[in-house]
Amino acid sequence: DWVCSLDQHSDQLDLCIENLKKPDMDTQDLEHMAATIMQTVTSMQNSTNAIRSEVQTNTDEVTLLRQQLHTARAEALTDELTQIGNRKAFNATMMDLTLANRSQPHSLCLIMTDIDDFKKFNDTYGHPVGDSVLRYFASIMRKSASENETICRYGGEEFAIIIKDSCLEEAYARAEVIRQQIQAARLTLKDSTDPIDTITASFGISHFHGYEDCLEDFIDRADKSLYAAKHAGRNQVIHEDMMALN
């Protein structure tokens, strides 16, 4: 390989240097020595070019592997239907942000939401339309998302929005905007002008209490707030402090 070749070239040059020290060298010996040195230098240049080519090839392969790893990781954390974060992405983000915000209570909010009476869309129009409703709902949340938000499909027709550097009032306002946008949507069947039923969604919100809180309770309070919104008639937003007042 090129390592052995370079060693051989180095040994050959060392030998030439030693021979040049001999006092009895004639013109013919010098010409032969010069030819040997030129041949060795040329060979070394070829070896160097081979090394550069191999290093570049290895660099390109490493870059490609990194890109493939990044793509694979992104795909592993993406919901295939809606192209937002999946449950694995939700779990990882929640773990990271709750750990990072233990000393900053009430600066991390969780919105849990799902589409009201979603089963009727599947039963009435078929699963392809139900899938379209899910994709549309996800697109509304994604298009209006801020940089401090992580949007995930929690499961089925339920979604989650994790908002850092926020408070209940801001999370409530965000959920209310989404609620109004999905209610105002007028979707039609494919190859038809006939609209499907109005889509509505309910929302439950909790905020992280810091050191005194745990991940499971944080999620549970958002779930209970969502259940309260459903129980109160659907198509509304309720946060955990509103439940405490009732």
C-alpha positions, 0 to 999 in steps of 0.5 A, a space after each residue: 500500500 501507499 504507506 509501504 511505498 513511502 517507506 521504500 522511497 524514504 529508504 532509497 533517498 537515504 541510501 542516495 544521500 549516503 552514497 553522495 558522501 563517498 569521495 570516490 564517486 565518478 561522473 557515471 555514478 553521479 548520473 546514475 544517482 541523479 536518475 535514481 533520485 528523479 525516479 524516486 521523486 516522481 514515484 513519491 509524487 504519484 504516491 502523494 496523489 494517490 494519498 490525496 485521492 484516497 483521503 478525498 474519497 474517504 472524506 466524501 464517504 464520511 460526509 455521505 454517511 453523516 447525511 444518511 444518518 441525519 436523514 435516517 434520524 429525521 425519518 425515525 422522528 417524523 410521523 409518516 402521514 402528517 410529516 410532523 414529529 411522531 410520538 418518539 419525537 414527543 417523548 424525546 423533546 419532553 424529556 429534554 425540555 423538562 430537564 432543562 426547565 426545572 429551575 424555570 417553572 411555568 416557562 414551558 407549556 404543553 397543548 394537547 389537542 384532538 379533532 372532535 368526533 373524528 370517527 365520523 369522518 372515517 365512517 362517513 367519507 372513508 379513511 382517505 378523507 380522514 387522513 386528509 383531515 389529519 394532514 390538514 390539521 397538522 399543516 395549520 399548526 405547522 404553518 403558524 408555528 413559532 421557533 420555540 414550538 415542537 409539534 407532534 402527532 401524539 397518536 391517532 387524531 391527538 396532537 401535541 404542541 410543546 412551547 418553551 419560553 411561554 406561559 399559560 396565557 400565551 399558550 391559550 392564545 395560540 390554541 385559540 387561534 388554531 381552534 378558529 382556523 380549523 373551524 373556519 376550514 371548508 374542505 371538499 371531497 376530491 373531484 367535487 365541490 361538496 364540502 365535508 362536515 365542519 372540523 372542530 378541535 378541543 384543546 387542553 393546556 398545562 404548564 411545567 411546575 419545575 422541580 416539584 413537577 414530573 413529566 408524567 404529571 405534566 402530561 396528565 394535567 394537559 390530558 385532563 384539561 383536554 378531557 374537560 374541554 371535551 366534557 364541556 361541549 368540545 370546540 374549546 380551549 381549557 388550561 389547568 388553572 381554569 380547571 382549578 377555579 371550577 
